[in-house]
Amino acid sequence: MSSLDPRIKEEMRQTHDRLVNEGRILSKEIRQASFDKFRSRFGPERLGSLDGKDLLHTMHAQGSKDSMVYWIEYKHDEEFPGRNFGGISGGSSHVYGIFRRGGTDQWVKGNPRNDQDISEEEAIGIARKHRDQLLAGAELLRALPQQASDADYLTLQKAMEEKAPDLARRAWVHKYFFLLFPDKLDDFHNENWQRYHIRKLLQTPPTSEGLYLTGGHYVRLAAELGWFVDEFTNTLNAVNGKPKGYWRIGTRIDGKSAWAEMKAGTFAAVGWSRLGDLSDFSSKGDRKKKKESLIGMVASQYPADPRRVSRDAGELLDFVSEISTGDIVVAGDGEQVLAIGRIVGPYYYDMASPARAPHRRPVEWFSFDQWRLKEPDGPRTTVWLLKKAANLLEIDQRSLGKNHSVDGSPSGEGRSGTMAYLPVKEDVEVAYRMLAKHGQEVSLNALLEQVGLNLAKRGVVLEDEWHVKTEANIAIWSS
């Protein structure tokens, strides 16, 4: 693997220094103590010594704060700052294979659509199976050499799927193994997050699927900066934010290019003008129902083959509600890329020129190099979520140094001028910790003042009346 681009190194180091100053990077002592505590409670030696109800409850009693699954997913305190080692929240308790129904002693197995009540005896049998597979996986990682190659990690992935077939693709299991082997794995417990951040480092991610393929990438890159892997990934999160969608938006509408207007007006737009304002479809909700409604509207105004109507309705729905603020967009003409930008706001309807393209999203266009996609990826569509790794990597390479954001929050000029920043919950939490650390009174005014100081040091332009809005948000977050 190639080394890091000097520009990326510099941004990573500056961000890392800020995180250390804000108390968001664990000390070496706290980090090691956390791993030691987890291993003593749930490591292979401990699990191997348990059986029956003790094993079941130690591993899977999710309602208990002493259980392994609670520590992995929820525990975050002075004893064990678990969020610093990657999150796995989201989804239901079914991801653990078995769980105890809330407020009862009833054990359940299966998936959310087809779960099944089971006896405690059967639950114990499943816990034993899980324990055995965790122990087998731990042996594989123990045998993995330090500074292992990508080929070694591919072998590890295949062996995990063979030795731990029920667990190899589970996020909570990947976090379990990271907590035991933090010098061999990364703490992104989701394949999309793993590959997104590798691309943002201008590295080529693995082409195969699997949670254990990227460990070597992160171990080597963290070592290049002299950091622990979790220190490296926490810094990556601050630099890049969460994974973004990369969308191709066609610029030809009714056979004629609308790119000049999109560029000048700082927006992306699509046609289907006879459908009128689609703002009612912009909120999150039941996609199936919204698409069915749109199919009826498109079929009425633009009669065509049912498959074409369904595809058009899907693309429209993507444009109106699925594309998120902060997502990357490329203006395309076939396989030719005309510009790269970032979505900076929600859908709006505007009949100003070009009237044939009234459905719009505000965009900060930041790169106007023209080039061809590396691989065909939705060239005959109007709205397309790009998926080919070579294209995504090329976009990131061409965006470097032009695509500035603060902790993943959109910034830059949008449809209404400079897009200012409104503090988020994490900004307030950082300020609170800084004041508490120095023994200062944490009044609301002091808290807001510290938030402003922290963001000013980062060169962040704050919204007008941000104090008022943030005070209201603090009240909501506190409740």
KOLPA-435457 format. One line per 2 residues: number of its first residue (from 0); their letters; for each residue y, z, x of C-alpha. Coordinates in steps of 0.02 Angstrom, whole numbers. Layout:
N
NUM = a = Y:Z:X | ...
//
This chain:
479
0 = ms = 0:0:0 | 175:-40:61
2 = sl = 301:97:97 | 443:141:-19
4 = dp = 600:35:-28 | 740:126:68
6 = ri = 851:123:-87 | 716:208:-189
8 = ke = 689:337:-52 | 873:380:-50
10 = em = 884:399:-239 | 725:504:-240
12 = rq = 792:619:-104 | 960:641:-190
14 = th = 877:678:-356 | 754:797:-273
16 = dr = 897:894:-193 | 980:911:-364
18 = lv = 819:971:-445 | 794:1101:-309
20 = ne = 973:1162:-334 | 943:1174:-522
22 = gr = 782:1272:-500 | 672:1134:-570
24 = il = 558:1117:-418 | 432:1257:-395
26 = sk = 429:1353:-232 | 275:1331:-124
28 = ei = 224:1511:-161 | 239:1499:-351
30 = rq = 149:1332:-351 | 1:1396:-251
32 = as = -9:1558:-351 | -19:1454:-511
34 = fd = -165:1352:-446 | -254:1509:-385
36 = kf = -236:1595:-554 | -302:1443:-646
38 = rs = -451:1424:-531 | -496:1608:-541
40 = rf = -499:1600:-731 | -569:1427:-764
42 = gp = -630:1350:-602 | -808:1285:-578
44 = er = -869:1451:-510 | -803:1545:-662
46 = lg = -865:1421:-793 | -1033:1410:-706
48 = sl = -1056:1598:-727 | -1030:1594:-916
50 = dg = -1141:1549:-1063 | -1154:1568:-1250
52 = kd = -1005:1635:-1347 | -916:1687:-1187
54 = ll = -920:1507:-1124 | -868:1434:-1292
56 = ht = -720:1551:-1316 | -662:1542:-1135
58 = mh = -657:1353:-1142 | -615:1305:-1321
60 = aq = -540:1450:-1421 | -377:1355:-1440
62 = gs = -293:1492:-1543 | -319:1615:-1401
64 = kd = -189:1623:-1262 | -330:1669:-1143
66 = sm = -427:1508:-1170 | -436:1363:-1048
68 = vy = -372:1235:-1172 | -221:1345:-1212
70 = wi = -177:1360:-1028 | -195:1173:-1002
72 = ey = -91:1117:-1150 | 30:1256:-1195
74 = kh = 50:1393:-1066 | 218:1386:-978
76 = de = 287:1550:-916 | 317:1648:-756
78 = ef = 131:1676:-735 | 87:1492:-752
80 = pg = 226:1361:-768 | 107:1231:-839
82 = rn = 234:1099:-888 | 273:1073:-704
84 = fg = 98:1001:-686 | 111:865:-819
86 = gi = 104:872:-1007 | -36:824:-1125
88 = sg = 47:869:-1290 | 33:752:-1437
90 = gs = -114:709:-1546 | -227:832:-1634
92 = sh = -351:965:-1579 | -488:835:-1599
94 = vy = -450:773:-1423 | -547:923:-1356
96 = gi = -709:867:-1438 | -727:1033:-1528
98 = fr = -602:1160:-1591 | -590:1309:-1708
100 = rg = -498:1278:-1869 | -334:1375:-1873
102 = gt = -348:1548:-1950 | -537:1537:-1970
104 = dq = -697:1555:-1869 | -753:1380:-1919
106 = wv = -792:1261:-1776 | -760:1074:-1797
108 = kg = -812:916:-1705 | -772:731:-1728
110 = np = -611:632:-1744 | -462:655:-1862
112 = rn = -529:528:-1986 | -707:593:-1986
114 = dq = -720:773:-1928 | -865:886:-1969
116 = di = -889:1074:-1984 | -1024:1136:-1865
118 = se = -1112:1299:-1829 | -1063:1410:-1685
120 = ee = -1231:1371:-1605 | -1194:1185:-1605
122 = ai = -1019:1219:-1537 | -1096:1318:-1394
124 = gi = -1208:1170:-1355 | -1058:1054:-1344
126 = ar = -964:1180:-1234 | -1113:1185:-1116
128 = kh = -1112:996:-1107 | -926:995:-1070
130 = rd = -948:1132:-938 | -1086:1035:-851
132 = ql = -982:877:-847 | -830:970:-780
134 = la = -935:1043:-641 | -1006:871:-600
136 = ga = -830:797:-595 | -770:938:-483
138 = el = -910:898:-360 | -855:716:-355
140 = lr = -676:766:-315 | -731:892:-186
142 = al = -827:754:-97 | -679:633:-105
144 = pq = -608:621:72 | -428:664:111
146 = qa = -320:507:125 | -449:413:21
148 = sd = -425:227:-3 | -397:136:-167
150 = ad = -578:79:-155 | -630:263:-145
152 = yl = -532:301:-303 | -613:155:-392
154 = tl = -782:226:-343 | -724:396:-407
156 = qk = -674:322:-575 | -843:239:-597
158 = am = -934:397:-545 | -830:502:-667
160 = ee = -879:388:-810 | -1061:404:-759
162 = ka = -1066:591:-726 | -941:646:-859
164 = pd = -955:510:-993 | -883:618:-1134
166 = la = -734:678:-1032 | -684:546:-905
168 = rr = -547:471:-1014 | -477:635:-1081
170 = aw = -301:685:-1030 | -340:871:-1036
172 = vh = -486:846:-918 | -377:749:-795
174 = ky = -254:894:-797 | -399:1016:-770
176 = ff = -452:921:-616 | -273:906:-552
178 = ll = -253:1095:-561 | -409:1112:-453
180 = fp = -371:968:-335 | -181:945:-329
182 = dk = -195:863:-157 | -306:722:-224
184 = ld = -240:677:-398 | -74:644:-483
186 = df = -14:746:-632 | 27:601:-747
188 = hn = -114:623:-871 | -85:460:-962
190 = en = -123:286:-895 | 38:212:-962
192 = wq = 142:345:-874 | 42:323:-712
194 = ry = 66:136:-704 | 247:138:-764
196 = hi = 305:250:-622 | 205:154:-493
198 = rk = 293:-5:-549 | 462:82:-542
200 = ll = 423:118:-360 | 400:-71:-339
202 = qt = 215:-47:-304 | 73:-143:-386
204 = pp = -26:-32:-505 | -216:-41:-521
206 = ts = -281:-182:-630 | -431:-86:-695
208 = eg = -424:50:-828 | -451:233:-791
210 = ly = -356:395:-759 | -424:421:-583
212 = lt = -372:256:-504 | -191:300:-466
214 = gg = -219:464:-374 | -219:384:-203
216 = hy = -56:292:-238 | 36:452:-278
218 = vr = -43:555:-139 | 10:428:-7
220 = la = 185:401:-76 | 218:588:-94
222 = ae = 160:612:86 | 284:478:142
224 = lg = 424:592:83 | 339:752:140
226 = wf = 320:821:-37 | 180:890:-144
228 = vd = 117:766:-274 | 186:865:-423
230 = ef = 352:882:-331 | 353:693:-312
232 = tn = 308:658:-494 | 436:781:-562
234 = tl = 568:690:-461 | 504:523:-528
236 = na = 523:589:-705 | 703:636:-670
238 = vn = 741:465:-594 | 649:352:-716
240 = gk = 626:451:-875 | 483:415:-992
242 = pk = 402:242:-999 | 508:108:-1080
244 = gy = 459:-47:-1175 | 496:-215:-1092
246 = wr = 539:-345:-1224 | 568:-531:-1217
248 = ig = 696:-593:-1345 | 708:-780:-1372
250 = tr = 883:-854:-1366 | 852:-1014:-1465
252 = id = 888:-994:-1650 | 860:-1140:-1767
254 = gk = 834:-1247:-1613 | 1003:-1206:-1536
256 = sa = 1040:-1082:-1397 | 1137:-925:-1444
258 = wa = 1136:-855:-1268 | 1322:-882:-1235
260 = em = 1368:-776:-1387 | 1238:-642:-1345
262 = ka = 1303:-628:-1167 | 1486:-623:-1217
264 = gt = 1456:-504:-1362 | 1336:-388:-1265
266 = fa = 1198:-399:-1394 | 1027:-475:-1424
268 = av = 1001:-564:-1590 | 870:-650:-1696
270 = gw = 881:-769:-1841 | 806:-760:-2017
272 = sr = 984:-747:-2082 | 935:-774:-2264
274 = lg = 847:-606:-2269 | 1010:-508:-2268
276 = dl = 1038:-335:-2194 | 875:-253:-2139
278 = sd = 946:-81:-2100 | 828:-3:-2227
280 = fs = 685:-52:-2112 | 761:24:-1955
282 = sk = 704:203:-1980 | 534:261:-1919
284 = gd = 404:262:-2055 | 246:183:-2119
286 = rk = 239:20:-2020 | 105:-55:-2132
288 = kk = 208:-33:-2289 | 367:-96:-2207
290 = ke = 278:-249:-2140 | 203:-288:-2311
292 = sl = 376:-282:-2387 | 447:-393:-2249
294 = ig = 305:-518:-2270 | 356:-539:-2452
296 = mv = 538:-567:-2405 | 497:-691:-2266
298 = as = 374:-786:-2375 | 507:-802:-2510
300 = qy = 647:-863:-2397 | 547:-952:-2261
302 = pa = 385:-1017:-2340 | 251:-1057:-2210
304 = dp = 70:-1031:-2167 | 24:-848:-2207
306 = rr = -20:-815:-2025 | 152:-877:-1970
308 = vs = 238:-773:-2104 | 143:-618:-2049
310 = rd = 186:-648:-1866 | 371:-674:-1906
312 = ag = 376:-515:-2010 | 295:-418:-1867
314 = el = 420:-483:-1740 | 565:-441:-1854
316 = ld = 499:-265:-1880 | 481:-244:-1693
318 = fv = 662:-297:-1668 | 732:-188:-1806
320 = se = 633:-27:-1783 | 507:-28:-1642
322 = is = 623:-70:-1496 | 700:94:-1438
324 = tg = 865:135:-1358 | 836:129:-1170
326 = di = 704:-8:-1179 | 723:-156:-1062
328 = vv = 754:-328:-1135 | 749:-500:-1056
330 = ag = 840:-645:-1134 | 716:-788:-1131
332 = dg = 715:-975:-1155 | 530:-1016:-1154
334 = eq = 463:-944:-991 | 638:-950:-914
336 = vl = 726:-782:-899 | 915:-793:-922
338 = ai = 959:-609:-901 | 894:-431:-899
340 = gr = 974:-291:-998 | 948:-125:-1082
342 = iv = 953:-84:-1267 | 1095:40:-1292
344 = gp = 1093:68:-1480 | 1008:42:-1648
346 = yy = 994:-113:-1756 | 1149:-177:-1843
348 = yd = 1188:-325:-1956 | 1336:-437:-1913
350 = ma = 1377:-608:-1984 | 1505:-645:-1848
352 = sp = 1467:-798:-1741 | 1331:-850:-1724
354 = ar = 1305:-820:-1911 | 1129:-891:-1899
356 = ap = 1082:-737:-1795 | 1148:-585:-1889
358 = hr = 1010:-461:-1843 | 1069:-379:-1682
360 = rp = 1042:-242:-1554 | 1179:-190:-1431
362 = ve = 1131:-226:-1251 | 1200:-188:-1079
364 = wf = 1161:-348:-982 | 1153:-305:-797
366 = sf = 1063:-447:-709 | 1101:-631:-735
368 = dq = 983:-707:-607 | 883:-848:-685
370 = wr = 698:-857:-646 | 531:-896:-726
372 = lk = 405:-767:-783 | 263:-748:-658
374 = ep = 134:-769:-797 | 148:-837:-975
376 = dg = 188:-691:-1088 | 244:-729:-1266
378 = pr = 339:-891:-1229 | 322:-958:-1407
380 = tt = 382:-800:-1491 | 553:-732:-1533
382 = vw = 517:-548:-1504 | 377:-499:-1386
384 = ll = 324:-340:-1297 | 289:-398:-1119
386 = kk = 121:-340:-1052 | 80:-438:-894
388 = aa = 94:-323:-743 | 163:-460:-630
390 = nl = 307:-493:-751 | 348:-308:-772
392 = le = 350:-282:-584 | 464:-432:-559
394 = id = 585:-363:-688 | 588:-195:-599
396 = qr = 616:-277:-431 | 763:-378:-498
398 = sl = 835:-225:-587 | 838:-111:-436
400 = gk = 1015:-55:-399 | 1081:-134:-559
402 = nh = 995:-30:-691 | 1073:143:-673
404 = sv = 1023:283:-790 | 1037:472:-787
406 = dg = 868:560:-805 | 811:410:-906
408 = sp = 958:419:-1027 | 1044:253:-1062
410 = sg = 1215:226:-986 | 1336:84:-958
412 = eg = 1437:-28:-1072 | 1376:-64:-1246
414 = rs = 1452:-148:-1397 | 1589:-18:-1410
416 = gt = 1634:-5:-1225 | 1576:126:-1100
418 = ma = 1424:220:-1164 | 1458:404:-1131
420 = yl = 1326:539:-1118 | 1287:683:-1235
422 = pv = 1196:829:-1154 | 1013:848:-1203
424 = ke = 912:1007:-1223 | 852:1004:-1043
426 = dv = 1032:1002:-978 | 1067:1161:-1076
428 = ev = 906:1244:-1016 | 949:1205:-834
430 = ay = 1124:1278:-855 | 1054:1434:-937
432 = rm = 930:1463:-795 | 1068:1442:-666
434 = la = 1179:1571:-751 | 1037:1694:-779
436 = kh = 980:1674:-599 | 1151:1730:-536
438 = gq = 1161:1874:-657 | 1307:1801:-754
440 = ev = 1338:1833:-937 | 1262:1689:-1033
442 = sl = 1390:1669:-1170 | 1404:1507:-1265
444 = na = 1567:1463:-1179 | 1494:1500:-1007
446 = ll = 1341:1397:-1048 | 1443:1246:-1104
448 = eq = 1554:1261:-951 | 1402:1261:-836
450 = vg = 1327:1110:-925 | 1490:1016:-897
452 = ln = 1497:1066:-714 | 1318:1012:-682
454 = la = 1343:842:-762 | 1511:815:-676
456 = kr = 1426:839:-507 | 1309:697:-554
458 = gv = 1454:584:-600 | 1408:582:-784
460 = vl = 1539:524:-909 | 1528:639:-1060
462 = ed = 1563:593:-1240 | 1725:645:-1322
464 = ew = 1705:814:-1408 | 1538:839:-1320
466 = hv = 1570:1028:-1326 | 1570:1028:-1516
468 = kt = 1417:917:-1532 | 1320:1013:-1400
470 = ea = 1363:1180:-1480 | 1293:1114:-1645
472 = ni = 1137:1052:-1555 | 1112:1221:-1470
474 = ai = 1110:1303:-1642 | 976:1180:-1698
476 = ws = 872:1200:-1540 | 884:1389:-1549
478 = s = 818:1391:-1727
//
